[in-house]
Amino acid sequence: MGSPEDERRWVGYDGREEPVRLVTIDRPFSVSRAPITRGEFGAFIADTNHTMDRGAYVWSGKRRRLWLIKDWKFNKRIYWRSTGFHQDDDHPVVCVSWDDAKAYVTWLNANVQSNTYRLLSEAEWEYCCRANSTTAFNTGAAINRNQANFGLKNKATSSAFSFPPNGWGLYDMHGNIWEWVDDAWHENYSGCPPRDGSVWEGGDLELRGLRGGSWDRGDVHFRSADRGKGPHWLRNYIVGFRVAKTLSGCR
């Protein structure tokens, strides 16, 4: 888990992917093949009347190679049903906060009377993204625009099943949208992060991890090891999530 020193990173890289460490996933789990789609999220809203005020952050800057807070503006008209660009129900849902994602998981568990659905830990997410690869991308040392939605290829999200899956059959692990993970933010892997793939407790509880990159960024921002962060309440038109399910009785 993490990136070696010779891996190409973004300008201003701050060491957040270091040191490289070995993680052994010690509990079986399954994961959704793709990010949660707009149609799936719509079923949750219809069933629960989960309250989501309109408004989300959208890009307003001119130089997309720079990611500055001042270039993101809150647009009161944007929300998960109306993102400012075309979406079908098989596109990943966006404009959902970490809190919204947790509410979705609670709804799933209530429907099956269990406590097995959850968000991925950050370690699990990278494990799933890599799919046994050790290169910068699960496609190898490089990735192209026939393999993922990035760099304003479509200027919008695409169907969660538009691009080839990785070696484990998982879609959109690179590009399309950033995905919330369960962990609070830690600046790097120093200290004592768990080596069993579980959620790293502590950290900055105001911030939660984001993984996977998005349709509006270059490939350096969605390497398997790349880490992002955002306030747990953030709704942004490039951010969604996928879910995991804890399994038992199989090894």
C-alpha positions in Angstrom: 0.0 0.0 0.0 1.4 3.4 -1.0 3.7 4.6 -3.7 7.5 4.2 -4.2 9.7 7.2 -4.6 10.2 6.7 -8.3 6.4 6.8 -9.1 5.2 9.9 -10.9 3.1 12.1 -8.6 1.3 15.4 -8.7 3.0 18.8 -8.5 3.3 19.7 -4.8 3.0 16.2 -3.6 3.2 16.2 0.2 4.3 12.6 1.1 0.7 11.4 1.9 1.3 8.0 0.2 4.4 7.1 2.3 5.9 5.0 3.6 5.0 2.0 1.4 3.8 -0.8 3.7 2.5 -4.3 3.6 -1.2 -4.9 4.5 -2.7 -8.3 4.8 -6.5 -8.4 4.5 -7.6 -10.8 7.2 -11.3 -10.8 6.8 -13.4 -11.8 3.8 -15.6 -9.2 2.2 -17.3 -8.4 -1.1 -17.5 -5.1 -2.9 -19.9 -3.5 -5.3 -18.7 -4.0 -8.9 -19.1 -0.3 -9.6 -19.8 2.9 -7.7 -23.4 3.3 -6.5 -25.4 4.6 -9.4 -27.9 7.4 -9.6 -30.7 4.9 -10.0 -29.6 2.9 -6.9 -29.3 6.1 -4.8 -32.7 7.2 -6.1 -34.3 4.1 -4.7 -32.8 4.9 -1.3 -34.2 8.5 -1.4 -37.6 7.3 -2.5 -37.8 4.8 0.4 -36.4 6.9 3.2 -37.0 10.6 2.2 -33.5 11.2 3.3 -33.1 15.0 3.5 -30.6 16.5 1.1 -30.7 20.3 0.6 -29.9 21.4 -2.9 -26.4 22.7 -3.6 -23.0 21.3 -4.3 -19.5 22.5 -5.1 -18.5 22.8 -8.8 -15.2 23.9 -10.5 -14.9 27.5 -11.4 -11.2 27.9 -11.9 -9.4 28.2 -15.2 -6.3 26.0 -14.7 -7.4 22.4 -13.9 -3.9 21.3 -13.3 -4.0 23.2 -10.1 -6.5 22.2 -7.5 -7.1 25.2 -5.2 -9.9 25.6 -2.7 -10.7 29.1 -4.0 -11.5 27.6 -7.5 -14.5 25.6 -6.1 -17.7 27.5 -5.8 -21.0 26.4 -4.1 -23.8 26.3 -6.6 -27.3 26.2 -5.0 -28.9 24.7 -8.1 -26.7 21.6 -8.3 -27.7 18.4 -6.5 -27.6 14.7 -7.1 -30.6 14.7 -9.5 -29.3 17.8 -11.5 -25.6 17.9 -11.7 -25.1 20.4 -14.4 -24.2 17.7 -17.0 -26.2 14.8 -18.5 -26.6 11.7 -16.3 -28.5 8.5 -16.8 -29.5 6.2 -13.9 -26.5 3.9 -14.7 -24.0 6.8 -14.0 -22.4 7.0 -10.6 -24.3 9.2 -8.2 -22.5 12.4 -7.3 -23.1 15.4 -5.1 -23.4 13.0 -2.1 -21.5 13.6 1.2 -19.8 11.0 3.3 -22.7 11.4 5.7 -25.1 10.6 2.8 -23.1 7.6 1.9 -23.3 6.3 5.5 -27.1 6.9 5.5 -27.3 4.8 2.4 -25.4 2.0 4.1 -27.7 2.2 7.1 -30.7 1.8 4.7 -29.1 -1.3 3.1 -28.6 -2.9 6.4 -32.1 -2.2 7.6 -33.5 -3.9 4.5 -31.6 -7.1 5.1 -31.7 -6.9 8.9 -28.0 -7.1 9.3 -24.9 -5.0 9.9 -22.8 -6.3 7.1 -23.0 -3.5 4.5 -20.5 -0.6 5.0 -18.1 1.7 3.2 -14.6 0.3 2.3 -11.7 1.1 4.5 -8.9 3.0 2.7 -6.7 -0.1 2.7 -9.5 -2.3 1.3 -10.1 0.3 -1.4 -6.5 0.2 -2.6 -6.4 -3.6 -2.4 -9.5 -3.7 -4.7 -8.1 -1.1 -7.0 -4.7 -2.9 -7.4 -6.2 -6.3 -8.0 -2.8 -7.9 -7.4 -0.9 -5.3 -9.4 2.0 -3.3 -8.0 2.3 -0.7 -10.8 1.0 2.9 -10.7 -2.3 1.7 -12.2 -4.0 -1.6 -12.3 -3.5 -1.4 -16.1 0.2 -1.2 -15.7 2.7 1.7 -15.6 0.3 3.9 -17.7 -3.4 4.2 -18.5 -5.2 5.6 -21.5 -8.5 7.2 -22.3 -10.0 3.9 -23.6 -9.5 2.5 -20.2 -10.9 5.2 -17.9 -12.9 8.4 -17.9 -10.4 11.2 -17.0 -8.9 14.4 -18.2 -12.2 15.9 -19.4 -12.6 13.1 -22.0 -16.4 13.3 -21.7 -16.7 16.6 -19.6 -19.1 14.6 -17.4 -19.5 11.3 -15.7 -20.0 8.2 -17.8 -21.9 5.0 -17.3 -20.3 3.0 -14.4 -19.9 0.2 -16.9 -18.5 2.1 -19.8 -14.8 1.1 -19.4 -13.2 -2.3 -18.9 -13.1 -3.6 -15.4 -9.9 -4.4 -13.6 -8.5 -7.9 -13.1 -11.1 -8.6 -10.4 -14.1 -7.4 -12.4 -14.4 -4.1 -10.7 -15.4 -1.0 -12.7 -14.3 2.6 -12.3 -11.5 2.0 -9.8 -9.6 4.6 -11.9 -11.4 7.8 -12.9 -15.0 8.8 -13.4 -15.6 9.8 -9.7 -13.9 10.1 -6.4 -15.2 7.6 -3.9 -15.6 8.1 -0.1 -13.9 5.6 2.2 -14.7 5.1 5.8 -11.4 6.3 7.4 -10.9 9.7 8.9 -7.9 11.5 7.3 -4.3 10.8 8.3 -1.6 12.9 6.7 0.5 9.9 5.8 1.2 6.3 6.8 3.6 7.2 9.7 2.5 6.0 13.1 0.7 2.8 13.6 -1.8 2.2 10.8 -3.5 -1.2 11.0 -1.9 -3.9 8.9 -5.1 -6.0 8.6 -7.0 -3.8 6.2 -9.4 -2.4 8.8 -10.4 1.2 9.2 -7.6 3.4 10.7 -9.1 4.9 13.9 -8.4 8.4 15.0 -7.1 11.0 12.6 -8.9 14.2 11.6 -12.6 13.3 12.1 -13.7 16.4 10.1 -12.1 15.0 7.0 -12.7 11.6 5.3 -10.6 9.8 2.6 -11.4 10.0 -1.1 -10.0 7.5 -3.6 -10.1 6.9 -7.4 -9.8 10.3 -9.1 -12.5 11.8 -11.4 -13.6 12.7 -14.9 -12.0 16.1 -14.7 -8.5 15.3 -13.6 -5.3 13.9 -15.1 -4.1 10.4 -14.6 -1.6 11.3 -11.9 -4.6 12.0 -9.7 -6.0 8.5 -9.8 -3.0 6.2 -9.4 -3.8 3.2 -7.2 -2.0 4.8 -4.3 -3.3 8.3 -4.8 -5.2 9.7 -1.8 -7.6 12.6 -1.5 -9.7 14.1 1.3 -12.7 16.1 1.9 -15.0 17.3 4.8 -17.5 14.7 5.7 -20.4 17.1 4.8 -19.0 17.9 1.4 -21.2 17.5 -1.7 -19.3 17.9 -4.9 -20.2 17.0 -8.5 -17.1 14.7 -8.8 -17.7 12.7 -5.6 -19.7 9.5 -5.0 -19.0 6.1 -3.3 -19.2 2.4 -3.5 -20.1 -0.1 -0.8 -18.6 -3.3 0.8 -20.2 -6.2 2.6 -18.5 -8.1 5.4 -18.7 -11.9 4.8 -18.5 -14.6 7.4 -17.9 -18.4 7.4 -15.6 -18.5 4.3 -11.9 -18.3 4.0 
